[in-house]
Amino acid sequence: MFRKKDGNAMILPHYLAIHVEGDIVLNDEYSEYRWAPLEDISSCTPQIPNIPEIVQKLTQLPINQGEFTII
């Protein structure tokens, strides 16, 4: 759970995704974003505090592409 500056709480699910092909299109809710190399994730701001830890854990998982769903 993440608590916003205004005191509201949010549950933030984390997903491991591998980009296979095509353009990535985000909806209007995500109007402020940028792509960054994973090795630079710790220096990206603003940032939810546990993001570097989650990225590190997800990227250390053994990846069996047969377990992924292509959407």
C-alpha positions as CSV (number, residue, x, y, z in Angstrom):
1,M,0.0,0.0,0.0
2,F,1.2,3.5,-0.8
3,R,0.0,6.6,1.0
4,K,-0.3,9.7,-1.1
5,K,0.6,13.2,0.1
6,D,-3.1,14.0,0.6
7,G,-3.4,11.0,3.0
8,N,-5.3,8.8,0.6
9,A,-4.1,5.2,0.4
10,M,-3.5,3.3,-2.9
11,I,-2.8,-0.4,-3.6
12,L,-0.2,-0.5,-6.4
13,P,0.0,-3.8,-8.2
14,H,3.3,-4.6,-9.9
15,Y,3.6,-6.5,-13.1
16,L,6.6,-7.9,-14.9
17,A,6.1,-7.3,-18.7
18,I,8.3,-7.9,-21.6
19,H,7.7,-5.7,-24.6
20,V,7.5,-8.0,-27.7
21,E,6.5,-5.6,-30.5
22,G,4.4,-2.7,-31.5
23,D,3.7,0.7,-30.1
24,I,2.9,1.1,-26.4
25,V,-0.2,3.3,-25.9
26,L,-1.2,4.6,-22.5
27,N,-4.5,6.2,-21.6
28,D,-4.9,9.8,-20.4
29,E,-4.5,8.8,-16.7
30,Y,-0.8,8.3,-17.5
31,S,-0.1,11.6,-19.2
32,E,3.2,12.2,-17.4
33,Y,5.6,9.3,-18.0
34,R,9.0,8.5,-19.5
35,W,10.8,5.3,-20.4
36,A,14.0,4.7,-18.5
37,P,16.7,2.0,-18.6
38,L,16.2,-0.4,-15.7
39,E,19.7,0.4,-14.4
40,D,18.7,4.1,-14.0
41,I,15.5,3.4,-12.1
42,S,16.9,4.4,-8.7
43,S,17.6,7.9,-9.9
44,C,14.2,8.5,-11.5
45,T,12.0,11.1,-9.8
46,P,9.4,11.5,-8.6
47,Q,9.2,7.9,-7.5
48,I,7.2,5.6,-5.2
49,P,9.8,4.5,-2.6
50,N,9.7,0.7,-3.1
51,I,10.0,0.8,-6.9
52,P,13.7,0.1,-7.2
53,E,13.4,-2.8,-4.8
54,I,10.4,-4.3,-6.7
55,V,12.2,-3.8,-10.1
56,Q,15.3,-5.6,-8.7
57,K,13.2,-8.5,-7.4
58,L,11.3,-8.9,-10.6
59,T,14.3,-8.7,-12.9
60,Q,16.0,-11.5,-10.8
61,L,13.2,-14.0,-11.4
62,P,13.9,-16.8,-13.8
63,I,11.9,-16.0,-16.9
64,N,10.1,-18.8,-18.7
65,Q,8.4,-17.1,-21.7
66,G,5.8,-19.9,-21.8
67,E,4.4,-18.6,-18.6
68,F,3.6,-15.1,-20.1
69,T,0.5,-14.0,-21.8
70,I,1.0,-11.8,-24.9
71,I,-1.6,-9.0,-24.9
